[in-house]
Each structure stands twice: as C-alpha cells, then as structure tokens.
Amino acid sequence: MTVSWIVIILGIIVSLLGYYLTPGAWGYGILGFGLAHIVLGILDMFRSPIQSR
C-alpha cells in the first residue's frame, strides 16, 4: 500500500511538471507519463496481495 502512495505522489509531481511545460510536445508527454503513474498507483491499491505459503 505504501508503494502505491509513493507512485501516486510521484505521478502528481511529474504531472505538475508536465502541466507547466504543456505548450510543447515534451510537456504533453511528461503530463501523460505522470497521469499514467497516478492511474497505475490507484489500480495497484485495488489489487489483492499475493498470499505467501
């Protein structure tokens, strides 16, 4: 769960960086990369943990 929060927070930081660079192609790419990390971090929270034997 902690890893998911770290991924989400890093995604927010990267998205904000991309948002400020948006008039250029690099800005849109960085913004999409950050948004993808946010979505993947949220999806990781709903995944059931692997049970060890």
N, CA, C and O atoms as a GROMACS GRO file, in nm:
protein
  212
    1MET      N    1   0.082  -0.119   0.000
    1MET     CA    2   0.000   0.000   0.000
    1MET      C    3   0.087   0.126   0.000
    1MET      O    4   0.053   0.225  -0.064
    2THR      N    5   0.198   0.120   0.072
    2THR     CA    6   0.288   0.235   0.077
    2THR      C    7   0.348   0.264  -0.060
    2THR      O    8   0.364   0.380  -0.098
    3VAL      N    9   0.382   0.158  -0.132
    3VAL     CA   10   0.439   0.176  -0.266
    3VAL      C   11   0.338   0.243  -0.358
    3VAL      O   12   0.376   0.326  -0.441
    4SER      N   13   0.212   0.208  -0.345
    4SER     CA   14   0.108   0.270  -0.428
    4SER      C   15   0.100   0.420  -0.403
    4SER      O   16   0.088   0.498  -0.497
    5TRP      N   17   0.108   0.460  -0.276
    5TRP     CA   18   0.103   0.603  -0.244
    5TRP      C   19   0.226   0.676  -0.298
    5TRP      O   20   0.215   0.790  -0.344
    6ILE      N   21   0.342   0.612  -0.292
    6ILE     CA   22   0.463   0.674  -0.346
    6ILE      C   23   0.450   0.695  -0.496
    6ILE      O   24   0.487   0.800  -0.548
    7VAL      N   25   0.397   0.594  -0.566
    7VAL     CA   26   0.379   0.604  -0.711
    7VAL      C   27   0.280   0.716  -0.744
    7VAL      O   28   0.302   0.791  -0.839
    8ILE      N   29   0.173   0.727  -0.667
    8ILE     CA   30   0.073   0.831  -0.691
    8ILE      C   31   0.132   0.970  -0.667
    8ILE      O   32   0.111   1.061  -0.747
    9ILE      N   33   0.206   0.986  -0.559
    9ILE     CA   34   0.266   1.117  -0.529
    9ILE      C   35   0.368   1.156  -0.634
    9ILE      O   36   0.372   1.272  -0.676
   10LEU      N   37   0.451   1.061  -0.676
   10LEU     CA   38   0.546   1.091  -0.784
   10LEU      C   39   0.474   1.124  -0.914
   10LEU      O   40   0.518   1.210  -0.990
   11GLY      N   41   0.363   1.056  -0.940
   11GLY     CA   42   0.283   1.085  -1.058
   11GLY      C   43   0.225   1.226  -1.054
   11GLY      O   44   0.219   1.293  -1.157
   12ILE      N   45   0.183   1.270  -0.937
   12ILE     CA   46   0.132   1.406  -0.924
   12ILE      C   47   0.241   1.508  -0.949
   12ILE      O   48   0.219   1.608  -1.017
   13ILE      N   49   0.359   1.483  -0.895
   13ILE     CA   50   0.472   1.576  -0.916
   13ILE      C   51   0.509   1.584  -1.063
   13ILE      O   52   0.530   1.693  -1.117
   14VAL      N   53   0.519   1.469  -1.128
   14VAL     CA   54   0.555   1.466  -1.270
   14VAL      C   55   0.445   1.530  -1.354
   14VAL      O   56   0.474   1.599  -1.452
   15SER      N   57   0.319   1.508  -1.318
   15SER     CA   58   0.208   1.568  -1.392
   15SER      C   59   0.211   1.720  -1.381
   15SER      O   60   0.186   1.791  -1.479
   16LEU      N   61   0.241   1.770  -1.263
   16LEU     CA   62   0.250   1.915  -1.246
   16LEU      C   63   0.365   1.973  -1.329
   16LEU      O   64   0.352   2.080  -1.387
   17LEU      N   65   0.476   1.902  -1.333
   17LEU     CA   66   0.587   1.946  -1.416
   17LEU      C   67   0.546   1.949  -1.563
   17LEU      O   68   0.575   2.045  -1.634
   18GLY      N   69   0.478   1.844  -1.608
   18GLY     CA   70   0.432   1.840  -1.746
   18GLY      C   71   0.328   1.945  -1.776
   18GLY      O   72   0.322   1.998  -1.887
   19TYR      N   73   0.244   1.977  -1.677
   19TYR     CA   74   0.140   2.079  -1.696
   19TYR      C   75   0.201   2.216  -1.724
   19TYR      O   76   0.150   2.293  -1.806
   20TYR      N   77   0.311   2.246  -1.655
   20TYR     CA   78   0.376   2.375  -1.676
   20TYR      C   79   0.454   2.380  -1.806
   20TYR      O   80   0.492   2.489  -1.851
   21LEU      N   81   0.479   2.267  -1.868
   21LEU     CA   82   0.551   2.262  -1.996
   21LEU      C   83   0.457   2.231  -2.113
   21LEU      O   84   0.505   2.201  -2.222
   22THR      N   85   0.325   2.237  -2.094
   22THR     CA   86   0.229   2.187  -2.192
   22THR      C   87   0.229   2.253  -2.330
   22THR      O   88   0.188   2.184  -2.424
   23PRO      N   89   0.269   2.374  -2.352
   23PRO     CA   90   0.263   2.420  -2.492
   23PRO      C   91   0.351   2.339  -2.588
   23PRO      O   92   0.328   2.341  -2.709
   24GLY      N   93   0.449   2.271  -2.537
   24GLY     CA   94   0.538   2.192  -2.622
   24GLY      C   95   0.504   2.044  -2.618
   24GLY      O   96   0.428   1.998  -2.533
   25ALA      N   97   0.563   1.971  -2.712
   25ALA     CA   98   0.539   1.827  -2.719
   25ALA      C   99   0.594   1.755  -2.596
   25ALA      O  100   0.534   1.658  -2.550
   26TRP      N  101   0.706   1.801  -2.543
   26TRP     CA  102   0.763   1.739  -2.423
   26TRP      C  103   0.668   1.751  -2.306
   26TRP      O  104   0.654   1.657  -2.227
   27GLY      N  105   0.602   1.865  -2.294
   27GLY     CA  106   0.509   1.887  -2.184
   27GLY      C  107   0.394   1.788  -2.185
   27GLY      O  108   0.357   1.733  -2.081
   28TYR      N  109   0.336   1.765  -2.304
   28TYR     CA  110   0.226   1.669  -2.314
   28TYR      C  111   0.271   1.527  -2.284
   28TYR      O  112   0.198   1.450  -2.223
   29GLY      N  113   0.391   1.493  -2.326
   29GLY     CA  114   0.444   1.360  -2.298
   29GLY      C  115   0.469   1.338  -2.150
   29GLY      O  116   0.436   1.233  -2.096
   30ILE      N  117   0.527   1.438  -2.085
   30ILE     CA  118   0.554   1.428  -1.941
   30ILE      C  119   0.423   1.426  -1.862
   30ILE      O  120   0.410   1.352  -1.765
   31LEU      N  121   0.326   1.507  -1.905
   31LEU     CA  122   0.195   1.508  -1.838
   31LEU      C  123   0.128   1.372  -1.849
   31LEU      O  124   0.074   1.322  -1.750
   32GLY      N  125   0.129   1.312  -1.966
   32GLY     CA  126   0.071   1.178  -1.984
   32GLY      C  127   0.142   1.072  -1.903
   32GLY      O  128   0.079   0.982  -1.849
   33PHE      N  129   0.274   1.083  -1.895
   33PHE     CA  130   0.353   0.989  -1.816
   33PHE      C  131   0.315   0.997  -1.668
   33PHE      O  132   0.300   0.895  -1.601
   34GLY      N  133   0.299   1.119  -1.618
   34GLY     CA  134   0.259   1.137  -1.479
   34GLY      C  135   0.118   1.088  -1.453
   34GLY      O  136   0.093   1.025  -1.350
   35LEU      N  137   0.026   1.116  -1.545
   35LEU     CA  138  -0.112   1.070  -1.528
   35LEU      C  139  -0.121   0.918  -1.531
   35LEU      O  140  -0.202   0.858  -1.460
   36ALA      N  141  -0.037   0.855  -1.613
   36ALA     CA  142  -0.035   0.709  -1.618
   36ALA      C  143   0.013   0.652  -1.484
   36ALA      O  144  -0.038   0.549  -1.439
   37HIS      N  145   0.109   0.717  -1.420
   37HIS     CA  146   0.155   0.669  -1.290
   37HIS      C  147   0.047   0.684  -1.183
   37HIS      O  148   0.035   0.599  -1.095
   38ILE      N  149  -0.030   0.791  -1.192
   38ILE     CA  150  -0.139   0.809  -1.096
   38ILE      C  151  -0.241   0.697  -1.112
   38ILE      O  152  -0.285   0.638  -1.013
   39VAL      N  153  -0.280   0.669  -1.236
   39VAL     CA  154  -0.379   0.564  -1.261
   39VAL      C  155  -0.325   0.428  -1.217
   39VAL      O  156  -0.398   0.350  -1.155
   40LEU      N  157  -0.199   0.398  -1.249
   40LEU     CA  158  -0.143   0.269  -1.210
   40LEU      C  159  -0.128   0.255  -1.059
   40LEU      O  160  -0.143   0.146  -1.005
   41GLY      N  161  -0.098   0.366  -0.991
   41GLY     CA  162  -0.090   0.361  -0.845
   41GLY      C  163  -0.225   0.334  -0.782
   41GLY      O  164  -0.235   0.260  -0.684
   42ILE      N  165  -0.330   0.394  -0.838
   42ILE     CA  166  -0.466   0.370  -0.787
   42ILE      C  167  -0.508   0.226  -0.815
   42ILE      O  168  -0.566   0.162  -0.728
   43LEU      N  169  -0.481   0.176  -0.934
   43LEU     CA  170  -0.516   0.038  -0.966
   43LEU      C  171  -0.441  -0.061  -0.878
   43LEU      O  172  -0.495  -0.166  -0.843
   44ASP      N  173  -0.318  -0.028  -0.842
   44ASP     CA  174  -0.239  -0.116  -0.757
   44ASP      C  175  -0.299  -0.127  -0.617
   44ASP      O  176  -0.282  -0.229  -0.550
   45MET      N  177  -0.368  -0.023  -0.573
   45MET     CA  178  -0.433  -0.028  -0.441
   45MET      C  179  -0.546  -0.131  -0.437
   45MET      O  180  -0.572  -0.189  -0.332
   46PHE      N  181  -0.612  -0.152  -0.549
   46PHE     CA  182  -0.726  -0.244  -0.553
   46PHE      C  183  -0.685  -0.389  -0.579
   46PHE      O  184  -0.768  -0.479  -0.569
   47ARG      N  185  -0.558  -0.411  -0.613
   47ARG     CA  186  -0.510  -0.546  -0.639
   47ARG      C  187  -0.496  -0.621  -0.508
   47ARG      O  188  -0.450  -0.566  -0.409
   48SER      N  189  -0.535  -0.748  -0.509
   48SER     CA  190  -0.521  -0.827  -0.387
   48SER      C  191  -0.376  -0.872  -0.372
   48SER      O  192  -0.313  -0.912  -0.471
   49PRO      N  193  -0.323  -0.868  -0.251
   49PRO     CA  194  -0.184  -0.909  -0.230
   49PRO      C  195  -0.165  -1.060  -0.252
   49PRO      O  196  -0.257  -1.138  -0.231
   50ILE      N  197  -0.046  -1.098  -0.291
   50ILE     CA  198  -0.014  -1.238  -0.311
   50ILE      C  199   0.005  -1.302  -0.175
   50ILE      O  200   0.082  -1.252  -0.093
   51GLN      N  201  -0.065  -1.410  -0.151
   51GLN     CA  202  -0.055  -1.480  -0.023
   51GLN      C  203   0.068  -1.571  -0.025
   51GLN      O  204   0.083  -1.654  -0.115
   52SER      N  205   0.155  -1.556   0.074
   52SER     CA  206   0.270  -1.646   0.081
   52SER      C  207   0.232  -1.773   0.156
   52SER      O  208   0.147  -1.770   0.245
   53ARG      N  209   0.294  -1.881   0.118
   53ARG     CA  210   0.259  -2.011   0.178
   53ARG      C  211   0.334  -2.036   0.303
   53ARG      O  212   0.317  -2.140   0.366
   0.00000   0.00000   0.00000
